[in-house]
Amino acid sequence: MTASRKISLLCPNCRRLISRDEPSCPYCGIKSPGSWWKNNGILRLFHDQDSFLTGLSGLNIGLFVLSLILNPRGMSLGMNPFGFLSPDNRSLLLLGATGAMPIEALHRWWSLVSASYLHGSLLHLVFNLIALRQIGPLVIQEYGLPRMFSIYTLGGIGGFLLSYLAGVPLTIGASAAVCALIGAALYYGKSRGGSYGQQVYQQVGGWAMSIFVFGLLVPGINNWAHGGGMATGVLCGLLLGYQENRREMLSHRLLGAFCAVGTILILLWGVTTSVIYRFF
């Protein structure tokens, strides 16, 4: 007779090696760690940092290209670098730009999510993607991917909500969400303390100050969204915790998955309705 083989897997919550037959994880206590949905569902989105950031950047790039295709004649090709390759406002509104006008006149509350994936020019897009690539890995390292994306999503919503309350008529861009990552990193550095925490706080604080000065000097910058995003990031850092003071739990992964599914559905709605309106 041959001995039965025990199949091992990584716990979907704490990522430690366990037997698939365990009724609960001996390390973190999660029930039925070998169940199919916990190991093959949407929760598995949050494992590869590079692929995740590449996909997030690609989503922003794809929607920017689509915003140009929806109305090529409205695209700006002026010599001003801040306005080069600028989609027209109608295309951005169709895809999900947010602000007082879309929310109050069209009741598009879902645009608080979609606006984070739209950009007003090529330079606007490049700046935000560079910032995402700089701050994203740090936040992923200290908070984990699920919490990072939750902070990114909720920070965008919080920033644009404050912008709406301030009466900004139409606004877009990933900068509110990126500022939320900066706020979470600031909270982490201040809360952790020590030489490393102080180093993080000082470096990220320099980025925050640069964004503030840039917003004062350059016209058309939505400082309300930046400030709201940063404040939301600090609050999320406090409530969700970071790896050193609160290990990643299933609830964090569920929240990240909820943000991912909600974002995808909202963006699909914006893209589908825009294409139908424009071409059919």
C-alpha positions as CSV (number, residue, x, y, z in Angstrom):
1,M,0.0,0.0,0.0
2,T,1.2,3.5,-0.7
3,A,0.9,6.3,1.8
4,S,-1.5,9.1,0.9
5,R,0.2,12.3,-0.4
6,K,-0.6,15.5,1.5
7,I,-0.9,18.5,-0.8
8,S,0.6,21.6,0.5
9,L,-0.2,25.2,-0.3
10,L,0.4,28.8,0.9
11,C,-2.3,30.0,3.3
12,P,-4.3,32.6,1.4
13,N,-4.2,34.9,4.4
14,C,-0.7,34.7,6.0
15,R,1.1,33.1,3.0
16,R,2.7,30.3,5.1
17,L,3.1,26.7,3.9
18,I,0.3,24.5,5.3
19,S,-1.6,21.3,4.3
20,R,-4.6,21.7,2.0
21,D,-6.6,19.5,4.3
22,E,-6.2,21.7,7.4
23,P,-9.6,22.8,8.8
24,S,-8.0,26.1,9.8
25,C,-4.6,27.6,9.4
26,P,-2.4,26.7,12.4
27,Y,-0.6,30.1,12.1
28,C,-3.3,32.7,11.5
29,G,-6.5,30.7,12.2
30,I,-8.3,31.4,9.0
31,K,-11.1,28.7,8.4
32,S,-10.8,26.4,5.4
33,P,-7.6,27.8,4.0
34,G,-7.6,25.1,1.2
35,S,-11.0,26.1,-0.3
36,W,-11.1,26.9,-4.0
37,W,-12.5,30.4,-3.8
38,K,-9.9,31.6,-1.3
39,N,-7.1,30.4,-3.6
40,N,-8.4,30.9,-7.1
41,G,-10.7,33.8,-6.9
42,I,-10.2,37.6,-7.1
43,L,-8.1,37.5,-3.9
44,R,-5.2,36.1,-6.0
45,L,-4.9,39.4,-7.8
46,F,-2.6,40.8,-5.1
47,H,0.6,38.8,-5.4
48,D,3.0,40.3,-8.0
49,Q,4.0,43.9,-7.4
50,D,5.6,44.5,-10.8
51,S,2.7,43.0,-12.7
52,F,0.2,44.9,-10.6
53,L,1.8,48.3,-11.1
54,T,2.3,47.6,-14.8
55,G,-1.3,46.7,-15.1
56,L,-2.4,49.8,-13.2
57,S,-0.2,52.0,-15.4
58,G,-1.5,50.2,-18.5
59,L,-5.1,50.9,-17.5
60,N,-4.4,54.6,-17.2
61,I,-2.6,54.6,-20.6
62,G,-5.4,52.6,-22.3
63,L,-8.1,55.0,-21.1
64,F,-6.0,58.0,-22.2
65,V,-5.7,56.6,-25.7
66,L,-9.4,55.9,-25.8
67,S,-10.2,59.4,-24.7
68,L,-8.3,60.7,-27.7
69,I,-9.9,58.2,-30.1
70,L,-13.5,59.1,-29.0
71,N,-13.1,62.6,-30.6
72,P,-9.8,63.0,-32.6
73,R,-10.9,66.4,-33.9
74,G,-11.2,67.7,-30.4
75,M,-7.7,66.7,-29.5
76,S,-5.3,69.6,-28.8
77,L,-1.8,69.5,-30.5
78,G,-0.7,73.0,-29.4
79,M,2.9,73.8,-28.6
80,N,2.2,74.2,-24.9
81,P,3.7,71.1,-23.3
82,F,1.0,71.1,-20.5
83,G,-1.7,70.9,-23.2
84,F,-0.1,68.6,-25.8
85,L,-2.3,65.7,-26.7
86,S,-5.3,66.9,-24.6
87,P,-8.6,65.1,-25.1
88,D,-11.6,67.3,-25.3
89,N,-13.9,67.7,-22.2
90,R,-16.8,65.9,-23.9
91,S,-14.8,62.7,-24.2
92,L,-13.5,62.9,-20.6
93,L,-17.1,63.6,-19.4
94,L,-18.4,60.5,-21.2
95,L,-15.7,58.3,-19.8
96,G,-16.2,59.5,-16.2
97,A,-14.7,62.8,-15.3
98,T,-16.0,64.0,-12.0
99,G,-16.8,67.3,-10.3
100,A,-19.7,69.5,-9.4
101,M,-21.2,69.4,-12.9
102,P,-21.2,65.6,-13.6
103,I,-22.4,64.8,-10.0
104,E,-25.1,67.5,-9.6
105,A,-26.4,67.6,-13.2
106,L,-25.9,64.0,-14.2
107,H,-25.9,62.3,-10.8
108,R,-22.7,60.4,-11.7
109,W,-21.4,59.5,-8.3
110,W,-19.5,56.6,-9.8
111,S,-17.3,59.2,-11.5
112,L,-15.5,59.6,-8.1
113,V,-13.8,56.3,-9.0
114,S,-13.4,56.6,-12.8
115,A,-11.9,60.1,-12.7
116,S,-8.7,58.7,-11.2
117,Y,-8.0,56.8,-14.5
118,L,-8.5,59.8,-16.8
119,H,-5.9,62.5,-17.7
120,G,-6.0,65.8,-19.4
121,S,-2.8,65.7,-21.4
122,L,0.2,63.5,-22.2
123,L,2.3,65.3,-19.7
124,H,-0.4,65.0,-17.0
125,L,-0.4,61.2,-17.6
126,V,3.4,60.9,-17.5
127,F,3.8,62.9,-14.3
128,N,1.2,60.8,-12.5
129,L,2.6,57.5,-13.7
130,I,6.1,58.5,-12.7
131,A,4.8,59.4,-9.2
132,L,2.9,56.1,-9.0
133,R,6.1,54.2,-9.9
134,Q,8.1,56.1,-7.2
135,I,5.7,55.9,-4.3
136,G,3.8,52.6,-5.1
137,P,6.6,50.2,-4.3
138,L,7.2,51.8,-0.9
139,V,3.6,51.6,0.1
140,I,3.3,48.0,-1.2
141,Q,6.4,47.0,0.8
142,E,5.0,48.5,4.1
143,Y,1.3,47.9,3.7
144,G,1.0,45.0,1.2
145,L,-0.7,45.0,-2.2
146,P,-4.3,44.7,-1.0
147,R,-4.0,47.6,1.4
148,M,-2.1,49.7,-1.1
149,F,-4.8,49.4,-3.7
150,S,-7.5,50.1,-1.1
151,I,-5.7,53.3,-0.1
152,Y,-5.2,54.2,-3.8
153,T,-8.9,53.7,-4.6
154,L,-10.4,55.3,-1.4
155,G,-7.9,58.1,-1.6
156,G,-9.0,59.0,-5.1
157,I,-12.7,58.9,-3.9
158,G,-11.9,61.0,-0.8
159,G,-9.9,63.6,-2.8
160,F,-12.5,64.0,-5.5
161,L,-15.3,64.1,-2.9
162,L,-13.6,67.1,-1.2
163,S,-13.0,68.7,-4.6
164,Y,-16.8,68.3,-5.3
165,L,-17.7,69.8,-2.0
166,A,-15.4,72.7,-2.8
167,G,-17.3,73.3,-6.0
168,V,-14.7,72.3,-8.6
169,P,-16.8,71.9,-11.8
170,L,-14.8,69.2,-13.7
171,T,-11.7,67.3,-12.7
172,I,-9.7,64.2,-13.5
173,G,-6.3,62.6,-12.8
174,A,-4.6,59.9,-10.7
175,S,-2.9,62.6,-8.5
176,A,-5.5,62.4,-5.7
177,A,-5.0,58.6,-5.5
178,V,-1.2,59.0,-5.7
179,C,-1.4,61.7,-2.9
180,A,-3.3,59.1,-0.8
181,L,-0.3,56.8,-1.1
182,I,1.9,59.7,0.0
183,G,-0.3,60.3,3.0
184,A,-0.2,56.6,3.9
185,A,3.6,56.7,3.6
186,L,3.8,59.8,5.8
187,Y,1.6,58.1,8.4
188,Y,3.8,55.0,8.3
189,G,7.1,57.0,8.7
190,K,5.7,59.1,11.6
191,S,4.1,56.1,13.4
192,R,7.0,53.7,13.0
193,G,9.7,56.1,14.1
194,G,13.3,55.1,14.4
195,S,15.9,56.0,11.8
196,Y,14.1,54.2,9.0
197,G,10.7,55.7,9.8
198,Q,12.3,59.1,10.1
199,Q,14.0,58.7,6.7
200,V,10.7,57.7,5.1
201,Y,8.9,60.6,6.7
202,Q,11.5,63.1,5.5
203,Q,11.7,61.8,2.0
204,V,8.0,61.5,1.4
205,G,7.4,64.8,3.2
206,G,9.7,66.4,0.6
207,W,7.5,64.9,-2.2
208,A,4.3,66.2,-0.4
209,M,5.8,69.7,-0.1
210,S,6.8,69.7,-3.8
211,I,3.2,68.8,-4.8
212,F,1.9,71.6,-2.6
213,V,4.3,74.2,-4.2
214,F,3.6,72.9,-7.7
215,G,-0.1,73.3,-7.1
216,L,0.3,76.9,-6.0
217,L,2.6,77.9,-8.9
218,V,0.9,76.1,-11.8
219,P,-2.7,77.2,-12.8
220,G,-5.4,74.5,-13.2
221,I,-4.1,72.2,-10.5
222,N,-6.8,70.7,-8.3
223,N,-5.3,71.3,-4.8
224,W,-8.5,70.3,-3.1
225,A,-8.2,66.8,-4.6
226,H,-4.5,66.6,-3.7
227,G,-5.2,67.6,-0.1
228,G,-8.3,65.4,0.2
229,G,-6.4,62.4,-1.2
230,M,-3.5,62.9,1.2
231,A,-5.8,63.2,4.2
232,T,-7.7,60.1,3.2
233,G,-4.3,58.3,2.8
234,V,-3.3,59.2,6.4
235,L,-6.7,58.0,7.7
236,C,-6.5,54.8,5.8
237,G,-3.0,54.2,7.1
238,L,-4.4,54.7,10.7
239,L,-7.4,52.4,10.2
240,L,-5.9,49.6,8.1
241,G,-2.5,49.5,9.8
242,Y,0.8,48.5,8.1
243,Q,2.6,45.2,8.0
244,E,4.7,45.8,11.2
245,N,1.9,46.7,13.5
246,R,-1.0,44.7,11.9
247,R,-0.4,41.7,9.7
248,E,-2.3,41.4,6.5
249,M,-5.7,39.7,7.2
250,L,-8.4,38.3,5.0
251,S,-10.4,41.4,5.6
252,H,-7.7,43.5,4.0
253,R,-7.6,41.3,1.0
254,L,-11.4,41.3,0.7
255,L,-11.4,45.1,0.8
256,G,-8.7,45.2,-1.9
257,A,-10.7,42.8,-4.0
258,F,-13.9,44.8,-3.6
259,C,-12.1,48.0,-4.7
260,A,-10.6,46.1,-7.7
261,V,-14.0,44.6,-8.8
262,G,-15.8,47.9,-8.2
263,T,-13.2,49.8,-10.2
264,I,-13.3,47.4,-13.1
265,L,-17.1,47.4,-13.3
266,I,-17.2,51.2,-13.2
267,L,-14.6,51.6,-15.9
268,L,-16.3,49.1,-18.1
269,W,-19.6,51.0,-17.7
270,G,-17.9,54.3,-18.6
271,V,-16.1,52.8,-21.6
272,T,-19.1,50.9,-22.9
273,T,-21.5,53.8,-22.6
274,S,-19.0,56.2,-24.2
275,V,-18.3,54.0,-27.2
276,I,-22.0,53.3,-27.8
277,Y,-22.8,57.1,-27.5
278,R,-19.9,58.1,-29.8
279,F,-20.0,55.4,-32.5
280,F,-23.5,53.9,-32.6
